[in-house]
Amino acid sequence: MRPLILAFTTAAMLLSAPAAFAAPTCQDKDGSTIKCGIPGAMPVGWSLSRQELSARQTPEPLYPSLTELLELTCVMGVFFAVMALMPEFDGSRAGDWGEQEEDHDDRR
């Protein structure tokens, strides 16, 4: 019975809590979101018209450009080259691991 009372109490407290509201945001002349009160910010509630907003938004290409594909190929090549140059390590030999605290404990 006590867990049920605790669950109802917790639910009631969470449901009766006031909502937290965020600070207002402003936009600049280009329609980007910006902090209110700094130079270049328009008044609270101002926004670009739909026609101006759609004219300023440029559609991105559907496929990556040749330059982007070349960059990706180079990055992947460097990654695989570094992986190939790493030493073999499977952890089965004692020499694979670094020296541990109890390895040379001859002070007893």
Protein Blocks (a to p, Z undefined) as FASTA:
>chain_A
ZZmmmmmmmmmmmmmpccdddddddddfkopacdehiahiacehiacdfklmmmmpccdd
fbdcfklmmmmmmmmmmmmmmmmmpccdehlamklpccdfklmmckZZ
